[in-house]
């Protein structure tokens, strides 16, 4: 929000802003290990009526996953591997200041929503986004894509309880605001 206000004030020095639209949303909680076991995934992301997913590797080591495509995507990836590859050690130095042990993998869960999906949620302005963000996060982490704990008594994956790690993902935006209810209208 601070960055938005600084940029908006700068633009207003040079022009009149008649309207604004949110064009993309990326949200990124981070974890010390991969929150994913593919056998326990329940998802709605589809492409041509089939689940759409891709696996990313470096040699034999899995470094990430991508689910969905285009307008709505989820990326789960090893952030430590990405930073080493791109030479961004300064970020790791910041992690160290906050207790990172220099050896543990840090995994990021990153959702990306483009304009078409934001319109489906009736998000036009930044204020719309601020108001609906908790509901959108709820939809993304409890309906669109989930990681579940297998049940010995129920074969229906969507009824399995969430894994502990996935519950942490779901609650990562808990202080972001109140749930008021939102619907995705296609």
N, C-alpha and C positions, 0 to 999 in steps of 0.2 A: 504494500500500500504506500509506503514511504517513497519507493522508487517511482510509482505511478504519479504521485502528487508532484514530485520534483520535475518529472518530464512534462506533465500537464502545465505546470507553471511556466516552464521554459517555452513551450509551444505557444502559450497565451501571450507571451511577449511579442510574438511575431505575427499571430493570426487569431481569428475568432473561431472557436470550436463550436460548430453548430450542432453536432451530434457525435456520439461515440458508439462503437460496437465492439464487443469482445470477439476476437477472431480465433483464439486458441487458448486452451487451458492445459497446463502440464503440472501435475502434482507428484511429489517425490518423497515419500517416507523411506528411511534407510534402516537396514538390519545387519546383524553380524553374521548371518548365514542365510543360505538360500531358503526362502519360505515355501519352496515348491517341491512336491512329489507328484509327478505327472499322473500317477495312478489315482490320485485323490482329487483331481481337478474337475469342477463342474463349471461349464461356461456356456455363454450365449453367443460369443463371437463367431460369426458365420461368414463364409464366402461361398456363394453358389450352393447353399444349403449343406455345406460340410464345415466341420470345425476348422478354423484357419489358425495355424500356429507354425512357428519356425523355431528351430533350435540353433544356438550359436555356440561354436566350439573354437578352442585353440588347441590344436592337436587332438588328444583324446579327452581333454578337460572341457566340461560344459561351462561356458562363461555367461550364458544368458538365454532368454526365451522372449519371443514376441508373439502376442496374440491379437487377433483382429487385423485390420488394415485400413489405410486411408483416413476416414473420418473419426474412428474411435479405435485406439490401440492401447495395449498394455505391454510394457517392457519390464522384465525382471532380469537384472543383470548384475554381475560382479563389478562393482564400482572401483574396487582396488585395482583390478586388472585393467580397466579402462584408463585410470589415472596413470598407471605405470606406462602403458602404451603411448599415451599422449604427453607424457612428461610433466604432469601437473602435481609434483611433489608438494607444492605449497599447500594444497588442500589437505594432504595427509598430515602435514605439520599442524594444521588447525585441528584435525581429528585428535592428534596426540595431546594437544592442550586440553581436550575434553575427555581424556581417559582411554583413547584407543591404544592397544598394546603393540602396534606396528606389525603384527603378524596375522591377526584374524582377518578373514575376508569380510568385506562390507558389501552387502547386497542392497540394491535399490529397486523399489517397486514404483514404476512411473506410468501414470495414465496420461494419454494425450487425447484431447477432444478438439476437433476442428469445428469450424463455423456451422456446418450442417447439423451436427449433433447439438451444439449449443442452442440453435434455433428450435430444435425439437424439445428442449427443456425451457423454452421461452426466455433465453438469456440474451439480452441486447446490450446492457450496460454493465459497468463494473459493479454497481450497486445490486443489480439482478444477481450477478455471480456471487457477491458476498452473502446475499440473503439465502441463495439456494445451494451454496457449496456443501453444507453438511448433508443435505438430501441427495445431492449428486454423488457424493462419496459413498453414502449408504447404498445407493443403487449400484454403483460400480463394484463395490466390495461384498455385497450381499446378494445381488441378483445377476449381474452381468458376468462376473468371474469370481469363483470361490475355490478354496482348498479345504477339503473335508477329511474328517477322521473316519476310516472305514468302520462299518457296523457289522457285527456277527449275526445280527437278527434281521437286518433290513437291507435288501439289495438295491433299493432306490437311492442313488447317490445324493440327490438333492435333499433328502431327509437326514442325511448324516450330519452330525454336529461339525462345526468349524474346527480346524486345527488350532492349537494355541497360538502358533505364529501368525496364522491368518486373522485371528481375533485381534492381535496386536496391530496388524495392518488396518483392520476395520476401525479401530479406536484411535489411530494416529492423528485424526483430525477432530477428535472429540471436543477440544476446546475452541474449535473454529466457529461454533455457533449452535443454534438450536435446530432440531429437526421439525419441519413444519409440513412436509409432504410435497412431493413433486412427481409429475408424470412425464414420461418420455413419449411424445406424440409424433409418430412417423407420418 
